[in-house]
Every structure is written in structure tokens, then in C-alpha cells.
């Protein structure tokens, strides 16, 4: 693992050089912070780049505007400004310290102390910062060693960190699944288990967002097993039984064999009982979108049918979910490559064929559709025979 950032490489990123000049990075006023630093050290791709600065929020905006960089006060009350430099967004936050917290939100005061700002972050690996000019790393809490060992550890007292923001319970497990997946840090796990009920104070949207991110990682099942053993999710999702880990592992194996990418919503379905009413209750409780709710409920449905019939009746997404959950990865992969057809017959065509307008047209269309689906969605002469037979029956 690199012990410095490649400062010239970072400065070549679109919009970066102008931004750093505006924020006095060469004077030690601004550093790279957070996930981008962590991921770059691990050789992972980086997307969003965050910066921390000693400069007060109002002056940040003044400096950006003077440099003709668009400034958007996205979280100005907490010291955060989004800069759009050469069309690329960067989040800039003035150094802060917590004045008070209630587990959901914090009241902050601004500071010029880098360590004080780092101390309010959640995990040691997320508290790293780097000098944009030299690439020098600043590590106040042993984050580099933890990163090398892929160890997720709270900064300071885990109970205090969780009391400041209850979502950190789920964030701990998400980072554990992403970077570790092995034995969890004992102090962190004990604190998360002890404070699991704190999750009930969070908005269900925040819980859903973190949980789906965790489940959408390549291989979250070892981490989920730890969560199930500690009953971490029981306060907010009591429907998830301890045997749910087996279903999740089975689904992940089938996805991998079929070459189908991870999907957090599908994996949530694997954790829940196969019951549409339960799935609907969970989706409503987590305030999922209508589209996500319908998909979760559909995935929980029962009833066997050929793969293409499932896709035609329920849609490709639901069919793929059900097939994977049932262990049929080959059929799921085939459905993903199949364009679901539409019934190539209209009511107007039946009227042109001699049927009087009215209920008989709808009945005949349903009969044609049922036979067409049962026959495997034929075209050409076979389809025409189905239509002709249905017309003959309708006229008799």
C-alpha cells in the first residue's frame, strides 16, 4: 500500500488545479480527505473527491466565485459547499467539531484544527487526509495500519461514536463487508450489538439506503451472518430470521454462476420470508419507492411457471429475481437476454377479421393471448392459426 498520494496525478484531474489554487492548498489551507484518499491508497478507482479546509464557509464561496468556479451552498449550515470546477463537482467542508449530537444530527462549530476535525469522523480509515502539494498523508488514529490489515475500527470509544450518529452501526457493517469480511473488531461489534435498538430512532429511508448498499456489495454474506448472530437488524426488521443467511449465501452463489451482478433489493428478498404481505410491509416500513416495493413483493411471490411465461406475466426484473431465488441461474441468465414480446394482435385486427365491436373482442384477445403464451410466443403461420381458430370459435 502506498504511503503517499501521487500528488501530480491528482492535480491532473479535471478542474482540480484551479480549485486547489482558489482554496490555498499550497499554503496548507486545504487537504484531500475521506473515501477518495482511502480508496486511492488501496489502488481502487476513485470518483467523488472531498476536500477539507481551514477557510470559513463564506470565504470559501468568495474565493470560488473570484476564481470563476461555481459555488453551491449544499450544506452551508454544516460548512459544506459544492464547487463545480470545469464541470466537475467537488465537496468542500470547513473543519468542524461537534458541539452536540442526538444520534441523528449534529450541531457543529468551525475550527482550524485538523486533528479535531478528523476525530469527529467514524472510522480510522476514513479519517486520513493528504496534502495536495506533496501527497503527504496525515493519520491521527492509526488508520493506515487498519487499512493495511483491512480492519474497520471506530475512532475512540465506539459507544460514543454510535451515540453521535446511530447510522454508524450499519456503516460499520457495510465497511466491514466491503474491506474485510473476516473477524470483526471486538470492541466495535460489542458496541453495535449493545446499541442495536438505537437504529429505531433513525429514519427508515436512511436505514434502507445503508442496508441496500451493504447487500449490494460483491460478497456481504459473512458480514450479514455476524449481524444475524448479534440480532443487529431485529429492532427494525424482525421478519429476518437467523436462517436467512443460508438463503442469502445460496442466492449469491447462483448469481455468481449465472454471471449476474449483485443487487441489494433481490438480496433483501432472500433475507425475508417468501410471503408477499410480509415483503409489502417491509417495503412500506423502509419507505421504498413504489417501483422497489412492487419488485420486492413480486420477488416474494410463489407459483411455478416457465421462465418466459414468468417474464411475460411479471416483467423481466421480477422473473430474474424469482428464478435466482429459486436457484435457477441458467434460466435467469437466459431471460435477461430475451426481449419480452408484446401480443402481436390487436382488437382492431379482430374487428377487421369480422368480429363485432364489444365484449367479444376482449374475450377473444384473452383467448388468443393464453394460447400464444402456452405455445411459446410463436410468430408467422403458427400465430395465424391461433388467431384463425379463436375467430372461428368466437363467431360460432
Phi, psi and omega per residue, in radians:
X1 nan 2.328 -3.131
X2 -1.117 2.550 3.130
X3 -1.784 -0.035 3.004
X4 -2.458 2.779 3.006
X5 -1.476 2.669 3.051
X6 -1.419 1.526 -3.029
X7 -1.017 -0.770 3.114
X8 -1.041 -0.668 3.124
X9 -1.092 -0.779 -3.122
X10 -1.134 -0.675 -3.120
X11 -1.167 -0.381 3.139
X12 -1.383 -0.153 3.129
X13 -1.136 2.524 -3.052
X14 -0.960 2.196 3.075
X15 1.430 -0.123 -3.001
X16 -1.256 -0.798 -3.032
X17 -1.040 -0.791 3.123
X18 -1.092 -0.722 -3.088
X19 -1.140 -0.804 -3.118
X20 -1.120 -0.660 3.109
X21 -1.111 -0.729 -3.126
X22 -1.135 -0.550 -3.043
X23 -1.750 0.229 3.033
X24 1.108 0.627 -3.104
X25 -1.092 -0.627 -3.126
X26 -1.252 -0.175 3.083
X27 -1.744 0.110 3.134
X28 1.430 0.260 -3.097
X29 -1.503 -0.345 -3.018
X30 -2.452 2.463 3.111
X31 -2.320 2.792 2.905
X32 -1.321 2.481 3.139
X33 -2.470 2.881 2.893
X34 1.376 -2.561 -2.966
X35 -1.088 -0.584 -3.140
X36 -1.138 -0.704 3.090
X37 -1.104 -0.851 -3.136
X38 -0.997 -0.877 -3.060
X39 -1.205 -0.630 3.129
X40 -1.129 -0.670 3.108
X41 -1.104 -0.514 3.125
X42 -1.526 -0.020 -3.114
X43 1.347 0.313 3.124
X44 -1.578 2.707 3.082
X45 -1.127 2.542 3.111
X46 -2.049 2.502 -3.134
X47 -2.048 -1.447 -3.123
X48 -1.360 2.309 3.128
X49 -1.998 2.174 3.116
X50 -1.824 2.577 3.082
X51 -2.212 2.549 3.007
X52 -1.997 2.580 -3.052
X53 -2.499 2.654 3.022
X54 -1.408 -0.173 -3.059
X55 -1.354 2.380 3.128
X56 -1.123 2.632 -3.064
X57 -0.951 -0.772 -3.121
X58 -1.086 -0.675 3.132
X59 -1.265 -0.561 3.052
X60 -0.989 -0.827 3.135
X61 -1.084 -0.768 3.136
X62 -1.043 -0.812 -3.127
X63 -1.112 -0.733 -3.136
X64 -1.116 -0.805 -3.125
X65 -1.124 -0.642 3.103
X66 -1.110 -0.584 3.122
X67 -1.516 0.123 -3.121
X68 1.048 0.697 3.032
X69 -1.914 2.256 -3.114
X70 -1.129 2.305 3.128
X71 -2.053 2.205 3.141
X72 -2.091 2.040 -3.092
X73 -1.349 1.202 -3.010
X74 -1.160 -0.515 3.124
X75 -2.605 0.906 -2.963
X76 -1.059 -0.559 -3.130
X77 -1.156 -0.386 3.073
X78 -1.876 0.223 3.039
X79 1.500 0.253 -3.056
X80 -1.837 2.268 3.080
X81 -2.235 2.373 3.032
X82 -1.684 2.146 3.093
X83 -1.767 2.334 3.087
X84 -1.939 1.745 -3.062
X85 -1.905 2.070 -3.080
X86 0.941 0.663 3.087
X87 1.439 0.002 -3.094
X88 -1.957 2.265 -3.092
X89 -1.481 2.489 3.048
X90 -2.368 2.398 3.107
X91 -1.680 2.202 -3.098
X92 -2.086 2.221 -3.114
X93 -2.249 2.281 3.069
X94 -1.193 2.478 3.124
X95 -0.916 2.418 -3.033
X96 -2.360 2.835 2.904
X97 -2.392 2.593 3.137
X98 -1.358 2.314 3.027
X99 -1.635 -0.763 3.078
X100 -2.703 2.684 3.109
X101 -2.472 2.720 3.086
X102 -2.266 0.268 3.135
X103 1.615 -0.236 3.133
X104 -2.156 -0.603 -3.127
X105 -2.564 2.818 -3.093
X106 -2.227 2.567 2.922
X107 -1.711 2.223 -3.026
X108 -2.086 2.782 2.968
X109 -2.209 2.609 -3.101
X110 -1.483 2.652 -3.088
X111 -2.515 3.010 3.034
X112 -2.077 0.277 -3.068
X113 -1.747 1.967 -3.098
X114 -1.082 -0.720 -3.112
X115 -1.180 -0.666 3.126
X116 -1.086 -0.693 3.096
X117 -1.179 -0.767 -3.134
X118 -1.089 -0.572 -3.071
X119 -1.159 -0.360 -3.115
X120 -1.539 -0.038 3.119
X121 -1.394 2.975 -2.990
X122 -1.441 -0.993 -3.018
X123 -2.057 2.701 -3.081
X124 -1.034 -0.625 -3.093
X125 -1.273 -0.258 3.120
X126 -1.714 0.009 -3.085
X127 -1.783 0.159 3.128
X128 -1.336 2.570 3.037
X129 -2.423 2.874 -3.070
X130 -2.507 2.499 3.092
X131 -1.327 2.118 -3.112
X132 -1.128 -0.415 -3.097
X133 -1.424 -0.757 -3.033
X134 -1.883 -0.325 -3.036
X135 1.424 0.042 -3.141
X136 -1.045 2.381 -3.140
X137 -1.669 2.533 3.089
X138 -2.112 2.098 -3.037
X139 -2.312 1.816 -3.051
X140 -1.613 -0.237 -2.968
X141 -2.365 0.426 3.092
X142 1.356 0.430 -3.109
X143 -1.170 -0.581 -3.128
X144 -1.143 -0.747 3.096
X145 -1.128 -0.732 3.118
X146 -1.127 -0.665 3.138
X147 -1.144 -0.717 3.132
X148 -1.108 -0.623 -3.123
X149 -1.585 0.033 -3.084
X150 0.940 0.796 -3.090
X151 -1.908 2.285 3.122
X152 -1.770 2.060 -3.046
X153 -2.397 2.338 3.076
X154 -1.169 2.639 2.992
X155 -1.368 2.139 3.109
X156 1.237 -2.481 -3.069
X157 -1.368 2.023 -3.128
X158 -0.993 -0.670 -3.141
X159 -1.097 -0.673 3.114
X160 -1.173 -0.739 3.135
X161 -1.079 -0.700 3.135
X162 -1.223 -0.655 3.105
X163 -1.082 -0.565 3.136
X164 -1.229 -0.644 -3.131
X165 -2.681 1.881 -3.066
X166 -1.112 -0.429 -3.129
X167 -1.103 -0.339 -3.131
X168 -1.069 -0.364 3.050
X169 -1.047 -0.913 -3.126
X170 -1.234 -0.613 3.097
X171 -1.092 -0.653 3.094
X172 -1.004 -0.826 -3.098
X173 -1.245 -0.582 3.084
X174 -1.113 -0.798 3.129
X175 -1.191 -0.610 3.068
X176 -1.050 -0.763 -3.135
X177 -1.199 -0.600 -3.089
X178 -1.335 -0.712 -2.989
X179 -1.944 -0.222 -3.011
X180 -2.318 -1.495 -3.132
X181 1.482 -0.101 3.113
X182 -1.628 -2.505 3.141
X183 -1.171 2.259 -3.098
X184 -1.369 2.640 3.053
X185 -0.981 2.204 -2.993
X186 -1.081 -0.786 -3.108
X187 -1.149 -0.699 3.133
X188 -1.157 -0.766 -3.116
X189 -1.134 -0.726 3.117
X190 -1.070 -0.726 -3.136
X191 -1.174 -0.755 3.141
X192 -1.104 -0.711 3.136
X193 -1.161 -0.753 -3.115
X194 -1.140 -0.586 -3.043
X195 -1.865 0.313 -3.090
X196 -0.992 -0.579 3.130
X197 -1.107 -0.339 3.121
X198 -1.106 -0.381 3.133
X199 -1.059 -0.453 -3.109
X200 -1.156 -0.321 3.135
X201 -1.450 -0.163 -3.089
X202 -1.528 2.732 3.008
X203 -1.151 2.520 -3.112
X204 -1.184 -0.457 3.088
X205 -1.100 -0.728 3.136
X206 -1.172 -0.676 3.104
X207 -1.107 -0.811 -3.126
X208 -1.068 -0.744 -3.115
X209 -1.057 -0.842 -3.130
X210 -1.167 -0.736 -3.089
X211 -1.136 -0.763 -3.133
X212 -1.191 -0.593 3.046
X213 -1.101 -0.768 3.134
X214 -1.079 -0.877 -3.085
X215 -1.157 -0.432 -3.126
X216 -1.427 -0.044 3.098
X217 -1.236 2.807 -3.060
X218 -0.964 -0.801 -3.092
X219 -2.492 1.414 -3.110
X220 -1.565 -0.055 -2.963
X221 -1.095 -0.669 3.084
X222 -1.063 -0.680 3.112
X223 -1.178 -0.749 3.132
X224 -1.072 -0.658 3.091
X225 -1.035 -0.734 3.104
X226 -1.091 -0.734 3.131
X227 -1.121 -0.721 3.140
X228 -1.155 -0.723 3.134
X229 -1.083 -0.669 3.139
X230 -1.530 0.035 3.139
X231 0.945 0.719 -3.103
X232 -1.155 -0.694 -3.056
X233 -1.561 -0.135 -3.059
X234 -0.994 -0.670 -3.129
X235 -1.078 -0.585 -3.074
X236 -1.871 -0.382 3.123
X237 -2.382 1.228 -3.102
X238 -1.153 -0.244 -3.138
X239 -1.191 -0.365 -3.099
X240 -1.359 2.022 3.127
X241 -1.522 2.944 -3.102
X242 -1.215 -0.402 3.124
X243 -1.438 0.003 -3.118
X244 -1.122 -0.457 3.125
X245 -1.058 -0.617 3.117
X246 -1.124 -0.746 3.138
X247 -1.154 -0.660 3.116
X248 -1.138 -0.783 3.123
X249 -1.051 -0.735 -3.138
X250 -1.103 -0.759 3.132
X251 -1.088 -0.789 -3.115
X252 -1.064 -0.693 3.119
X253 -1.127 -0.724 3.136
X254 -1.163 -0.747 3.084
X255 -0.985 -0.804 -3.106
X256 -1.109 -0.773 3.138
X257 -1.099 -0.605 -3.111
X258 -1.481 -0.131 -3.107
X259 1.231 0.518 -3.113
X260 -1.828 2.300 -3.031
X261 -1.164 2.714 3.119
X262 -1.050 2.646 3.100
X263 -2.561 2.064 -3.063
X264 -1.085 -0.680 -3.103
X265 -1.176 -0.747 3.097
X266 -1.077 -0.687 -3.117
X267 -1.268 -0.523 3.008
X268 -1.095 -0.704 3.097
X269 -1.039 -0.622 3.124
X270 -1.160 -0.491 -3.130
X271 -1.387 -0.347 -3.064
X272 -1.670 2.739 3.016
X273 -1.059 2.674 3.122
X274 -1.397 1.365 -3.053
X275 -2.579 2.046 -3.065
X276 -1.097 -0.649 -3.138
X277 -1.146 -0.720 3.111
X278 -1.126 -0.780 3.137
X279 -1.051 -0.696 3.126
X280 -1.151 -0.752 3.115
X281 -1.046 -0.753 -3.137
X282 -1.138 -0.772 -3.128
X283 -1.079 -0.708 3.117
X284 -1.173 -0.760 -3.125
X285 -1.091 -0.680 3.140
X286 -1.454 0.003 3.128
X287 0.941 0.794 3.055
X288 -1.217 2.753 3.071
X289 -1.106 2.807 3.124
X290 -1.012 -0.692 3.132
X291 -1.098 -0.793 3.135
X292 -1.171 -0.680 3.117
X293 -1.067 -0.827 -3.129
X294 -1.076 -0.677 -3.131
X295 -1.191 -0.727 3.128
X296 -1.105 -0.740 3.125
X297 -1.131 -0.743 -3.134
X298 -1.107 -0.721 3.136
X299 -1.087 -0.490 -3.114
X300 -1.453 -0.091 -3.079
X301 -1.253 2.780 3.126
X302 -1.961 3.016 3.110
X303 1.960 2.154 -3.116
X304 -1.585 2.541 3.073
X305 -2.839 2.707 3.058
X306 -0.975 2.616 -3.030
X307 -0.972 -0.786 -3.094
X308 -1.211 -0.552 3.080
X309 -1.169 -0.741 3.078
X310 -1.008 -0.820 -3.112
X311 -1.111 -0.680 -3.136
X312 -1.201 -0.746 -3.069
X313 -1.360 -0.642 -2.972
X314 -1.970 -0.240 -3.052
X315 1.732 2.674 -3.058
X316 -1.077 -0.765 -3.070
X317 -1.051 -0.823 -3.121
X318 -1.166 -0.704 3.134
X319 -1.081 -0.766 3.118
X320 -1.087 -0.769 3.125
X321 -1.032 -0.867 -3.092
X322 -1.108 -0.726 -3.123
X323 -1.144 -0.744 3.114
X324 -1.141 -0.755 3.131
X325 -1.122 -0.490 3.099
X326 -1.477 -0.081 3.093
X327 1.600 0.172 -3.099
X328 -1.801 1.353 -3.106
X329 -1.185 -0.616 -3.128
X330 -1.094 -0.785 3.128
X331 -1.146 -0.666 3.128
X332 -1.106 -0.758 3.119
X333 -1.102 -0.678 3.135
X334 -1.153 -0.673 -3.140
X335 -1.155 -0.652 3.126
X336 -1.082 -0.484 -3.120
X337 -1.626 0.037 -3.060
X338 -1.825 2.279 3.039
X339 -1.461 1.967 -3.105
X340 -1.133 2.139 -3.090
X341 -1.404 2.857 2.980
X342 -1.851 2.597 3.116
X343 -0.962 2.055 -3.034
X344 -1.467 0.538 3.135
X345 -2.338 2.388 3.140
X346 -2.030 2.850 3.067
X347 -1.075 -0.624 3.113
X348 -1.069 -0.646 3.134
X349 -1.165 -0.631 3.123
X350 -1.212 -0.674 3.088
X351 -1.123 -0.712 3.087
X352 -1.111 -0.456 3.117
X353 -1.455 0.025 3.026
X354 2.006 -0.014 3.111
X355 -1.436 2.444 3.070
X356 -1.274 2.523 3.101
X357 -1.061 2.493 3.130
X358 2.419 -2.867 -3.048
X359 -1.028 -0.510 -3.106
X360 -1.087 -0.538 3.136
X361 -1.170 -0.791 3.133
X362 -1.098 -0.741 3.135
X363 -1.104 -0.724 -3.122
X364 -1.192 -0.679 3.082
X365 -1.066 -0.729 3.125
X366 -1.120 -0.694 3.121
X367 -1.141 -0.739 3.111
X368 -1.093 -0.778 -3.112
X369 -1.082 -0.778 -3.121
X370 -1.057 -0.757 -3.130
X371 -1.232 -0.654 -3.141
X372 -1.127 -0.763 3.113
X373 -1.141 -0.801 -3.125
X374 -1.085 -0.538 -3.130
X375 -1.454 -0.036 3.100
X376 1.608 0.481 3.060
X377 1.097 0.913 -3.087
X378 -1.263 2.872 3.061
X379 -2.172 3.139 2.991
X380 1.088 -2.364 -3.007
X381 -1.103 -0.668 -3.131
X382 -1.142 -0.720 3.068
X383 -1.084 -0.749 -3.123
X384 -1.087 -0.657 3.106
X385 -1.097 -0.699 3.116
X386 -1.091 -0.756 -3.135
X387 -1.132 -0.810 -3.113
X388 -1.079 -0.733 3.138
X389 -1.109 -0.733 -3.134
X390 -1.179 -0.648 3.087
X391 -1.134 -0.722 3.124
X392 -1.076 -0.771 -3.141
X393 -1.135 -0.680 -3.107
X394 -1.190 -0.520 -3.122
X395 -1.415 -0.366 -3.042
X396 -1.378 nan nan
